[in-house]
C-alpha cells in the first residue's frame, strides 16, 4: 500500500487479488447478500485508492482496510435502511464441500443455514466481532485496532456474542 500511496497505482491490482475474498467474506457475513457485498468490495478498493494518502504504514494494512470496509458498510446501511441480513442458501451451497454422503451433506447444509440465520439475529456489533474473529480469523489484537478498543474488551465482546449466537441457534433449531 505504501507503493500505491507513492504513486504506483498498478499495485492496487495485487492488493485486490490478495484481499478481495476476505473483504467479500466480511461484508457477506454482515449483510447476507452476495450482490451487495460484491459492490461494497469494489467501493472499499475505490476508497483505498481515493484515501491512500491516509495510510501511514505505522499499523497493519489489514486494519486500515477493515476501517474502510466498516465505513463503506455503515454508509451503505444508512443509505439503504431496508437492507436486511438474509441467508442466500444457494450461495451457501456453492461454498459447501462435496465428497460426503448425501445425508451428511444435507445435514451440513442445514447446520450452516441455521448458523447463518442465528448470526443474522445478532446485533450488528456482535455479528461484526464474530465475523472478524471466526470467519476472518483475525487475532483479538487486530480486531481491537479495527474497532478502536482494547484487546480485553474484544475478548469480552466475543464471549458475549458467542453466548448470544448459541442462544439464537438453539431457538431456531427447536
PyMOL CGO cylinders between C-alpha atoms (Angstrom):
from pymol import cmd
from pymol.cgo import CYLINDER

trace = [
    CYLINDER, 0.00, 0.00, 0.00, 2.92, 2.31, 0.61, 0.3, 1, 1, 1, 1, 1, 1,
    CYLINDER, 2.92, 2.31, 0.61, 3.88, 1.92, -3.05, 0.3, 1, 1, 1, 1, 1, 1,
    CYLINDER, 3.88, 1.92, -3.05, 0.32, 2.77, -4.10, 0.3, 1, 1, 1, 1, 1, 1,
    CYLINDER, 0.32, 2.77, -4.10, 0.47, 5.82, -1.85, 0.3, 1, 1, 1, 1, 1, 1,
    CYLINDER, 0.47, 5.82, -1.85, 3.75, 6.82, -3.52, 0.3, 1, 1, 1, 1, 1, 1,
    CYLINDER, 3.75, 6.82, -3.52, 2.05, 6.74, -6.94, 0.3, 1, 1, 1, 1, 1, 1,
    CYLINDER, 2.05, 6.74, -6.94, 2.46, 3.13, -8.12, 0.3, 1, 1, 1, 1, 1, 1,
    CYLINDER, 2.46, 3.13, -8.12, -1.30, 2.71, -8.62, 0.3, 1, 1, 1, 1, 1, 1,
    CYLINDER, -1.30, 2.71, -8.62, -0.79, -0.51, -10.59, 0.3, 1, 1, 1, 1, 1, 1,
    CYLINDER, -0.79, -0.51, -10.59, -0.11, -2.24, -7.25, 0.3, 1, 1, 1, 1, 1, 1,
    CYLINDER, -0.11, -2.24, -7.25, -3.82, -1.93, -6.43, 0.3, 1, 1, 1, 1, 1, 1,
    CYLINDER, -3.82, -1.93, -6.43, -4.39, -4.96, -8.62, 0.3, 1, 1, 1, 1, 1, 1,
    CYLINDER, -4.39, -4.96, -8.62, -2.12, -7.03, -6.40, 0.3, 1, 1, 1, 1, 1, 1,
    CYLINDER, -2.12, -7.03, -6.40, -3.89, -5.80, -3.26, 0.3, 1, 1, 1, 1, 1, 1,
    CYLINDER, -3.89, -5.80, -3.26, -7.22, -6.65, -4.85, 0.3, 1, 1, 1, 1, 1, 1,
    CYLINDER, -7.22, -6.65, -4.85, -6.06, -10.19, -5.64, 0.3, 1, 1, 1, 1, 1, 1,
    CYLINDER, -6.06, -10.19, -5.64, -4.83, -10.68, -2.08, 0.3, 1, 1, 1, 1, 1, 1,
    CYLINDER, -4.83, -10.68, -2.08, -7.72, -9.20, -0.15, 0.3, 1, 1, 1, 1, 1, 1,
    CYLINDER, -7.72, -9.20, -0.15, -10.94, -9.12, -2.18, 0.3, 1, 1, 1, 1, 1, 1,
    CYLINDER, -10.94, -9.12, -2.18, -12.08, -12.56, -0.95, 0.3, 1, 1, 1, 1, 1, 1,
    CYLINDER, -12.08, -12.56, -0.95, -11.51, -11.62, 2.70, 0.3, 1, 1, 1, 1, 1, 1,
    CYLINDER, -11.51, -11.62, 2.70, -13.44, -8.39, 2.26, 0.3, 1, 1, 1, 1, 1, 1,
    CYLINDER, -13.44, -8.39, 2.26, -16.23, -10.16, 0.42, 0.3, 1, 1, 1, 1, 1, 1,
    CYLINDER, -16.23, -10.16, 0.42, -16.48, -12.71, 3.24, 0.3, 1, 1, 1, 1, 1, 1,
    CYLINDER, -16.48, -12.71, 3.24, -16.64, -9.99, 5.88, 0.3, 1, 1, 1, 1, 1, 1,
    CYLINDER, -16.64, -9.99, 5.88, -19.27, -7.98, 4.02, 0.3, 1, 1, 1, 1, 1, 1,
    CYLINDER, -19.27, -7.98, 4.02, -21.28, -11.05, 3.06, 0.3, 1, 1, 1, 1, 1, 1,
    CYLINDER, -21.28, -11.05, 3.06, -21.44, -12.25, 6.65, 0.3, 1, 1, 1, 1, 1, 1,
    CYLINDER, -21.44, -12.25, 6.65, -22.51, -8.78, 7.74, 0.3, 1, 1, 1, 1, 1, 1,
    CYLINDER, -22.51, -8.78, 7.74, -25.19, -8.34, 5.05, 0.3, 1, 1, 1, 1, 1, 1,
    CYLINDER, -25.19, -8.34, 5.05, -26.06, -11.81, 3.80, 0.3, 1, 1, 1, 1, 1, 1,
    CYLINDER, -26.06, -11.81, 3.80, -26.35, -10.52, 0.24, 0.3, 1, 1, 1, 1, 1, 1,
    CYLINDER, -26.35, -10.52, 0.24, -23.78, -11.57, -2.31, 0.3, 1, 1, 1, 1, 1, 1,
    CYLINDER, -23.78, -11.57, -2.31, -24.67, -8.89, -4.87, 0.3, 1, 1, 1, 1, 1, 1,
    CYLINDER, -24.67, -8.89, -4.87, -24.44, -6.03, -2.39, 0.3, 1, 1, 1, 1, 1, 1,
    CYLINDER, -24.44, -6.03, -2.39, -21.26, -7.48, -0.89, 0.3, 1, 1, 1, 1, 1, 1,
    CYLINDER, -21.26, -7.48, -0.89, -19.57, -7.57, -4.29, 0.3, 1, 1, 1, 1, 1, 1,
    CYLINDER, -19.57, -7.57, -4.29, -20.49, -3.93, -4.88, 0.3, 1, 1, 1, 1, 1, 1,
    CYLINDER, -20.49, -3.93, -4.88, -19.23, -2.92, -1.46, 0.3, 1, 1, 1, 1, 1, 1,
    CYLINDER, -19.23, -2.92, -1.46, -15.88, -4.68, -2.04, 0.3, 1, 1, 1, 1, 1, 1,
    CYLINDER, -15.88, -4.68, -2.04, -15.46, -2.50, -5.13, 0.3, 1, 1, 1, 1, 1, 1,
    CYLINDER, -15.46, -2.50, -5.13, -16.32, 0.56, -3.06, 0.3, 1, 1, 1, 1, 1, 1,
    CYLINDER, -16.32, 0.56, -3.06, -13.71, -0.37, -0.44, 0.3, 1, 1, 1, 1, 1, 1,
    CYLINDER, -13.71, -0.37, -0.44, -11.00, -0.63, -3.08, 0.3, 1, 1, 1, 1, 1, 1,
    CYLINDER, -11.00, -0.63, -3.08, -12.14, 2.64, -4.62, 0.3, 1, 1, 1, 1, 1, 1,
    CYLINDER, -12.14, 2.64, -4.62, -11.80, 4.29, -1.20, 0.3, 1, 1, 1, 1, 1, 1,
    CYLINDER, -11.80, 4.29, -1.20, -8.39, 2.72, -0.72, 0.3, 1, 1, 1, 1, 1, 1,
    CYLINDER, -8.39, 2.72, -0.72, -7.28, 4.45, -3.86, 0.3, 1, 1, 1, 1, 1, 1,
    CYLINDER, -7.28, 4.45, -3.86, -9.06, 7.71, -3.05, 0.3, 1, 1, 1, 1, 1, 1,
    CYLINDER, -9.06, 7.71, -3.05, -7.79, 7.87, 0.54, 0.3, 1, 1, 1, 1, 1, 1,
    CYLINDER, -7.79, 7.87, 0.54, -4.38, 6.29, 0.00, 0.3, 1, 1, 1, 1, 1, 1,
    CYLINDER, -4.38, 6.29, 0.00, -2.78, 9.40, 1.46, 0.3, 1, 1, 1, 1, 1, 1,
    CYLINDER, -2.78, 9.40, 1.46, -4.25, 8.48, 4.88, 0.3, 1, 1, 1, 1, 1, 1,
    CYLINDER, -4.25, 8.48, 4.88, -2.37, 5.18, 5.06, 0.3, 1, 1, 1, 1, 1, 1,
    CYLINDER, -2.37, 5.18, 5.06, 0.70, 5.84, 7.18, 0.3, 1, 1, 1, 1, 1, 1,
    CYLINDER, 0.70, 5.84, 7.18, 2.25, 2.39, 7.24, 0.3, 1, 1, 1, 1, 1, 1,
    CYLINDER, 2.25, 2.39, 7.24, 2.57, 2.53, 11.03, 0.3, 1, 1, 1, 1, 1, 1,
    CYLINDER, 2.57, 2.53, 11.03, -0.09, -0.12, 11.59, 0.3, 1, 1, 1, 1, 1, 1,
    CYLINDER, -0.09, -0.12, 11.59, -1.13, -3.20, 9.68, 0.3, 1, 1, 1, 1, 1, 1,
    CYLINDER, -1.13, -3.20, 9.68, -2.61, -2.73, 6.23, 0.3, 1, 1, 1, 1, 1, 1,
    CYLINDER, -2.61, -2.73, 6.23, -5.48, -5.12, 7.05, 0.3, 1, 1, 1, 1, 1, 1,
    CYLINDER, -5.48, -5.12, 7.05, -6.50, -2.95, 9.99, 0.3, 1, 1, 1, 1, 1, 1,
    CYLINDER, -6.50, -2.95, 9.99, -6.70, 0.13, 7.79, 0.3, 1, 1, 1, 1, 1, 1,
    CYLINDER, -6.70, 0.13, 7.79, -8.56, -1.86, 5.13, 0.3, 1, 1, 1, 1, 1, 1,
    CYLINDER, -8.56, -1.86, 5.13, -11.17, -3.05, 7.63, 0.3, 1, 1, 1, 1, 1, 1,
    CYLINDER, -11.17, -3.05, 7.63, -11.64, 0.50, 8.89, 0.3, 1, 1, 1, 1, 1, 1,
    CYLINDER, -11.64, 0.50, 8.89, -12.51, 1.49, 5.34, 0.3, 1, 1, 1, 1, 1, 1,
    CYLINDER, -12.51, 1.49, 5.34, -14.75, -1.57, 4.92, 0.3, 1, 1, 1, 1, 1, 1,
    CYLINDER, -14.75, -1.57, 4.92, -16.65, -0.75, 8.12, 0.3, 1, 1, 1, 1, 1, 1,
    CYLINDER, -16.65, -0.75, 8.12, -17.16, 2.83, 6.90, 0.3, 1, 1, 1, 1, 1, 1,
    CYLINDER, -17.16, 2.83, 6.90, -18.37, 1.63, 3.48, 0.3, 1, 1, 1, 1, 1, 1,
    CYLINDER, -18.37, 1.63, 3.48, -20.76, -0.79, 5.20, 0.3, 1, 1, 1, 1, 1, 1,
    CYLINDER, -20.76, -0.79, 5.20, -22.06, 1.91, 7.56, 0.3, 1, 1, 1, 1, 1, 1,
    CYLINDER, -22.06, 1.91, 7.56, -22.64, 4.27, 4.62, 0.3, 1, 1, 1, 1, 1, 1,
    CYLINDER, -22.64, 4.27, 4.62, -24.47, 1.54, 2.73, 0.3, 1, 1, 1, 1, 1, 1,
    CYLINDER, -24.47, 1.54, 2.73, -26.71, 0.73, 5.68, 0.3, 1, 1, 1, 1, 1, 1,
    CYLINDER, -26.71, 0.73, 5.68, -27.52, 4.41, 6.24, 0.3, 1, 1, 1, 1, 1, 1,
    CYLINDER, -27.52, 4.41, 6.24, -28.35, 4.84, 2.57, 0.3, 1, 1, 1, 1, 1, 1,
    CYLINDER, -28.35, 4.84, 2.57, -30.36, 1.62, 2.28, 0.3, 1, 1, 1, 1, 1, 1,
    CYLINDER, -30.36, 1.62, 2.28, -32.24, 1.32, 5.55, 0.3, 1, 1, 1, 1, 1, 1,
    CYLINDER, -32.24, 1.32, 5.55, -34.19, -1.54, 4.02, 0.3, 1, 1, 1, 1, 1, 1,
    CYLINDER, -34.19, -1.54, 4.02, -31.02, -3.61, 3.68, 0.3, 1, 1, 1, 1, 1, 1,
    CYLINDER, -31.02, -3.61, 3.68, -31.59, -6.58, 5.92, 0.3, 1, 1, 1, 1, 1, 1,
    CYLINDER, -31.59, -6.58, 5.92, -29.48, -9.63, 6.57, 0.3, 1, 1, 1, 1, 1, 1,
    CYLINDER, -29.48, -9.63, 6.57, -30.83, -12.76, 4.93, 0.3, 1, 1, 1, 1, 1, 1,
    CYLINDER, -30.83, -12.76, 4.93, -29.22, -16.01, 4.12, 0.3, 1, 1, 1, 1, 1, 1,
    CYLINDER, -29.22, -16.01, 4.12, -28.65, -16.79, 0.46, 0.3, 1, 1, 1, 1, 1, 1,
    CYLINDER, -28.65, -16.79, 0.46, -28.97, -20.57, 0.63, 0.3, 1, 1, 1, 1, 1, 1,
    CYLINDER, -28.97, -20.57, 0.63, -27.89, -21.04, -2.98, 0.3, 1, 1, 1, 1, 1, 1,
    CYLINDER, -27.89, -21.04, -2.98, -24.66, -19.13, -2.32, 0.3, 1, 1, 1, 1, 1, 1,
    CYLINDER, -24.66, -19.13, -2.32, -24.05, -21.18, 0.81, 0.3, 1, 1, 1, 1, 1, 1,
    CYLINDER, -24.05, -21.18, 0.81, -24.49, -24.40, -1.15, 0.3, 1, 1, 1, 1, 1, 1,
    CYLINDER, -24.49, -24.40, -1.15, -21.78, -23.23, -3.56, 0.3, 1, 1, 1, 1, 1, 1,
    CYLINDER, -21.78, -23.23, -3.56, -19.35, -22.92, -0.65, 0.3, 1, 1, 1, 1, 1, 1,
    CYLINDER, -19.35, -22.92, -0.65, -20.03, -26.35, 0.86, 0.3, 1, 1, 1, 1, 1, 1,
    CYLINDER, -20.03, -26.35, 0.86, -17.54, -29.07, 0.07, 0.3, 1, 1, 1, 1, 1, 1,
    CYLINDER, -17.54, -29.07, 0.07, -18.52, -32.32, -1.56, 0.3, 1, 1, 1, 1, 1, 1,
    CYLINDER, -18.52, -32.32, -1.56, -17.32, -35.86, -1.16, 0.3, 1, 1, 1, 1, 1, 1,
    CYLINDER, -17.32, -35.86, -1.16, -19.57, -36.84, 1.75, 0.3, 1, 1, 1, 1, 1, 1,
    CYLINDER, -19.57, -36.84, 1.75, -22.70, -38.94, 1.67, 0.3, 1, 1, 1, 1, 1, 1,
    CYLINDER, -22.70, -38.94, 1.67, -25.86, -37.12, 0.57, 0.3, 1, 1, 1, 1, 1, 1,
    CYLINDER, -25.86, -37.12, 0.57, -27.43, -37.15, 4.04, 0.3, 1, 1, 1, 1, 1, 1,
    CYLINDER, -27.43, -37.15, 4.04, -24.30, -35.78, 5.66, 0.3, 1, 1, 1, 1, 1, 1,
    CYLINDER, -24.30, -35.78, 5.66, -24.11, -33.03, 3.05, 0.3, 1, 1, 1, 1, 1, 1,
    CYLINDER, -24.11, -33.03, 3.05, -27.75, -32.15, 3.64, 0.3, 1, 1, 1, 1, 1, 1,
    CYLINDER, -27.75, -32.15, 3.64, -27.24, -32.07, 7.41, 0.3, 1, 1, 1, 1, 1, 1,
    CYLINDER, -27.24, -32.07, 7.41, -24.19, -29.87, 6.99, 0.3, 1, 1, 1, 1, 1, 1,
    CYLINDER, -24.19, -29.87, 6.99, -26.13, -27.51, 4.71, 0.3, 1, 1, 1, 1, 1, 1,
    CYLINDER, -26.13, -27.51, 4.71, -28.96, -27.33, 7.25, 0.3, 1, 1, 1, 1, 1, 1,
    CYLINDER, -28.96, -27.33, 7.25, -26.49, -26.64, 10.06, 0.3, 1, 1, 1, 1, 1, 1,
    CYLINDER, -26.49, -26.64, 10.06, -24.84, -23.87, 8.04, 0.3, 1, 1, 1, 1, 1, 1,
    CYLINDER, -24.84, -23.87, 8.04, -28.24, -22.39, 7.20, 0.3, 1, 1, 1, 1, 1, 1,
    CYLINDER, -28.24, -22.39, 7.20, -29.27, -22.44, 10.86, 0.3, 1, 1, 1, 1, 1, 1,
    CYLINDER, -29.27, -22.44, 10.86, -25.96, -20.89, 11.87, 0.3, 1, 1, 1, 1, 1, 1,
    CYLINDER, -25.96, -20.89, 11.87, -26.36, -18.05, 9.38, 0.3, 1, 1, 1, 1, 1, 1,
    CYLINDER, -26.36, -18.05, 9.38, -29.96, -17.49, 10.49, 0.3, 1, 1, 1, 1, 1, 1,
    CYLINDER, -29.96, -17.49, 10.49, -28.77, -17.29, 14.09, 0.3, 1, 1, 1, 1, 1, 1,
    CYLINDER, -28.77, -17.29, 14.09, -25.94, -14.96, 13.07, 0.3, 1, 1, 1, 1, 1, 1,
    CYLINDER, -25.94, -14.96, 13.07, -28.48, -12.71, 11.35, 0.3, 1, 1, 1, 1, 1, 1,
    CYLINDER, -28.48, -12.71, 11.35, -30.40, -12.40, 14.64, 0.3, 1, 1, 1, 1, 1, 1,
    CYLINDER, -30.40, -12.40, 14.64, -27.40, -10.95, 16.46, 0.3, 1, 1, 1, 1, 1, 1,
    CYLINDER, -27.40, -10.95, 16.46, -26.94, -7.23, 16.91, 0.3, 1, 1, 1, 1, 1, 1,
    CYLINDER, -26.94, -7.23, 16.91, -24.71, -5.72, 14.22, 0.3, 1, 1, 1, 1, 1, 1,
    CYLINDER, -24.71, -5.72, 14.22, -21.92, -5.17, 16.78, 0.3, 1, 1, 1, 1, 1, 1,
    CYLINDER, -21.92, -5.17, 16.78, -21.98, -8.79, 17.95, 0.3, 1, 1, 1, 1, 1, 1,
    CYLINDER, -21.98, -8.79, 17.95, -22.20, -10.08, 14.39, 0.3, 1, 1, 1, 1, 1, 1,
    CYLINDER, -22.20, -10.08, 14.39, -19.24, -7.93, 13.39, 0.3, 1, 1, 1, 1, 1, 1,
    CYLINDER, -19.24, -7.93, 13.39, -16.97, -9.12, 16.20, 0.3, 1, 1, 1, 1, 1, 1,
    CYLINDER, -16.97, -9.12, 16.20, -17.80, -12.77, 15.43, 0.3, 1, 1, 1, 1, 1, 1,
    CYLINDER, -17.80, -12.77, 15.43, -17.29, -12.33, 11.70, 0.3, 1, 1, 1, 1, 1, 1,
    CYLINDER, -17.29, -12.33, 11.70, -13.91, -10.72, 12.29, 0.3, 1, 1, 1, 1, 1, 1,
    CYLINDER, -13.91, -10.72, 12.29, -12.76, -13.30, 14.83, 0.3, 1, 1, 1, 1, 1, 1,
    CYLINDER, -12.76, -13.30, 14.83, -14.24, -16.51, 13.48, 0.3, 1, 1, 1, 1, 1, 1,
    CYLINDER, -14.24, -16.51, 13.48, -14.77, -16.03, 9.75, 0.3, 1, 1, 1, 1, 1, 1,
    CYLINDER, -14.77, -16.03, 9.75, -11.95, -13.58, 9.02, 0.3, 1, 1, 1, 1, 1, 1,
    CYLINDER, -11.95, -13.58, 9.02, -9.69, -15.32, 11.58, 0.3, 1, 1, 1, 1, 1, 1,
    CYLINDER, -9.69, -15.32, 11.58, -8.30, -12.05, 12.89, 0.3, 1, 1, 1, 1, 1, 1,
    CYLINDER, -8.30, -12.05, 12.89, -6.46, -12.02, 16.20, 0.3, 1, 1, 1, 1, 1, 1,
    CYLINDER, -6.46, -12.02, 16.20, -8.04, -10.14, 19.09, 0.3, 1, 1, 1, 1, 1, 1,
    CYLINDER, -8.04, -10.14, 19.09, -5.30, -7.50, 18.97, 0.3, 1, 1, 1, 1, 1, 1,
    CYLINDER, -5.30, -7.50, 18.97, -6.08, -6.82, 15.29, 0.3, 1, 1, 1, 1, 1, 1,
    CYLINDER, -6.08, -6.82, 15.29, -9.81, -6.63, 16.00, 0.3, 1, 1, 1, 1, 1, 1,
    CYLINDER, -9.81, -6.63, 16.00, -9.11, -4.20, 18.84, 0.3, 1, 1, 1, 1, 1, 1,
    CYLINDER, -9.11, -4.20, 18.84, -7.29, -1.92, 16.39, 0.3, 1, 1, 1, 1, 1, 1,
    CYLINDER, -7.29, -1.92, 16.39, -10.11, -2.13, 13.85, 0.3, 1, 1, 1, 1, 1, 1,
    CYLINDER, -10.11, -2.13, 13.85, -12.76, -1.39, 16.48, 0.3, 1, 1, 1, 1, 1, 1,
    CYLINDER, -12.76, -1.39, 16.48, -10.66, 1.22, 18.33, 0.3, 1, 1, 1, 1, 1, 1,
    CYLINDER, -10.66, 1.22, 18.33, -10.92, -0.61, 21.64, 0.3, 1, 1, 1, 1, 1, 1,
    CYLINDER, -10.92, -0.61, 21.64, -8.82, -2.79, 23.90, 0.3, 1, 1, 1, 1, 1, 1,
    CYLINDER, -8.82, -2.79, 23.90, -7.97, -6.43, 23.39, 0.3, 1, 1, 1, 1, 1, 1,
    CYLINDER, -7.97, -6.43, 23.39, -9.70, -7.26, 26.70, 0.3, 1, 1, 1, 1, 1, 1,
    CYLINDER, -9.70, -7.26, 26.70, -12.89, -5.57, 25.52, 0.3, 1, 1, 1, 1, 1, 1,
    CYLINDER, -12.89, -5.57, 25.52, -12.78, -7.62, 22.31, 0.3, 1, 1, 1, 1, 1, 1,
    CYLINDER, -12.78, -7.62, 22.31, -12.44, -10.85, 24.29, 0.3, 1, 1, 1, 1, 1, 1,
    CYLINDER, -12.44, -10.85, 24.29, -15.47, -9.93, 26.38, 0.3, 1, 1, 1, 1, 1, 1,
    CYLINDER, -15.47, -9.93, 26.38, -17.48, -8.97, 23.29, 0.3, 1, 1, 1, 1, 1, 1,
    CYLINDER, -17.48, -8.97, 23.29, -16.59, -12.23, 21.51, 0.3, 1, 1, 1, 1, 1, 1,
    CYLINDER, -16.59, -12.23, 21.51, -17.56, -14.25, 24.57, 0.3, 1, 1, 1, 1, 1, 1,
    CYLINDER, -17.56, -14.25, 24.57, -20.91, -12.47, 24.89, 0.3, 1, 1, 1, 1, 1, 1,
    CYLINDER, -20.91, -12.47, 24.89, -21.55, -12.69, 21.16, 0.3, 1, 1, 1, 1, 1, 1,
    CYLINDER, -21.55, -12.69, 21.16, -20.85, -16.43, 21.18, 0.3, 1, 1, 1, 1, 1, 1,
    CYLINDER, -20.85, -16.43, 21.18, -23.33, -16.89, 24.02, 0.3, 1, 1, 1, 1, 1, 1,
    CYLINDER, -23.33, -16.89, 24.02, -25.92, -14.85, 22.15, 0.3, 1, 1, 1, 1, 1, 1,
    CYLINDER, -25.92, -14.85, 22.15, -25.26, -16.86, 18.97, 0.3, 1, 1, 1, 1, 1, 1,
    CYLINDER, -25.26, -16.86, 18.97, -25.67, -20.13, 20.86, 0.3, 1, 1, 1, 1, 1, 1,
    CYLINDER, -25.67, -20.13, 20.86, -28.99, -18.98, 22.30, 0.3, 1, 1, 1, 1, 1, 1,
    CYLINDER, -28.99, -18.98, 22.30, -30.25, -17.82, 18.92, 0.3, 1, 1, 1, 1, 1, 1,
    CYLINDER, -30.25, -17.82, 18.92, -29.12, -21.05, 17.25, 0.3, 1, 1, 1, 1, 1, 1,
    CYLINDER, -29.12, -21.05, 17.25, -30.89, -23.22, 19.81, 0.3, 1, 1, 1, 1, 1, 1,
    CYLINDER, -30.89, -23.22, 19.81, -34.12, -21.20, 19.44, 0.3, 1, 1, 1, 1, 1, 1,
    CYLINDER, -34.12, -21.20, 19.44, -34.08, -21.64, 15.68, 0.3, 1, 1, 1, 1, 1, 1,
    CYLINDER, -34.08, -21.64, 15.68, -33.18, -25.31, 15.89, 0.3, 1, 1, 1, 1, 1, 1,
    CYLINDER, -33.18, -25.31, 15.89, -36.16, -26.06, 18.14, 0.3, 1, 1, 1, 1, 1, 1,
]
cmd.load_cgo(trace, "trace")
